Amino acid sequence: MATLNEIARRMVSDRRGVLAADESISTMSSRLEGVGVAPTDENRRTYRELIVTTPDLADSISGIILADDTLRQELSDGRTFPAALADMGILAGIKVDTGAKPLAGADGEKVTEGLDGLRDRVTEYVGLGASFAKWRAVITIGDGRPSERSIRANVHGLARYAGLCQEGGLVPIVEPEVLMDGDHTLARCQQVTRVVLRALFDELALMQVRLDGMVLKPNMVVAGKDCPQQPGIEEVAQTTVDTLRETVPPEVPGIAFLSGGQSPELATRHLGAMQNCGPLPWELTYSFGRALVGPALETWRGDASRWQAAQRALSDRAVANAAAR
Ligand code: 5MM
């Protein structure tokens, strides 16, 4: 059986990245409604089948993060999603958090939940064919935000989740996302990302999480989407790499970015520019959701005659990101 370190390295190596297809039922429903598709179980399943049966996806995608409902569904040919991914040489992952909920005493800030019963769920997910897991914490920038209590509550959750996953045999993707919402500057995003990542690695050490058996999934360091001074590609790339060098120990095998609401093309260009900021102690790759699947969903719109065109749209993004690496 592969070790945690071997699985983590497989997730981030060979110019491949991880596709995030783990939208919760409510998020997936609104994405489907956004393109005129009824938000039914069957349509969610069909859309996920479109993704995982995209030809040659394994050339650029090492793993796909699934939600609990997808893990239990089947493709039209009767295979489970993890079995179909295994046939393609792609690792199956599972989102194990149960969502970001309002944090008591911190107006407008959230803490991610899902620790209750997680040890048993990890055992079940391993039995269903998962090799890795994901937990996302969200940090907001704004007036008086983030508060120290929201940072500490969220990194505590991430570290306990990571420890439980490693104990049960899953590689944890540890995702502290500093949101792009707001008009803050690049410098403010860097400051907050630095504080969050420092707090995270302190907490991971406290919980004795093995750094060589995890993957970090951070935001790129960007200006808020409403900030009038938007930095250029090279500035985002250099600032992001500088921030990670200050905070992420070299034992971590790989850093797989979320896209966070950037356009697919911009996320890819930022990723490409970062490869020139080396030498780097870790692999720098992608774990995009919207920036990988957005064009495919827009193309498909629930129309069977656009199935192959939608798969080409996904393939194009995946190949572009592999090339950017
Ligand atoms: C695919 O979306 C993931 C699950 O979101 P919800 O639990 O809110 O439905 C999300 O965590 C995603 O993996 C990350 O945000 C990365 O996706 P983007 O679109 O930011 O690259």
Residues whose N, C-alpha, C, O or C-beta is under 5 A from the ligand:
A	BS01	5MM	A20 A21 D22 E23 S24 T27 R136 L258 S259 G260 G261 S287 F288 G289 R290 A291
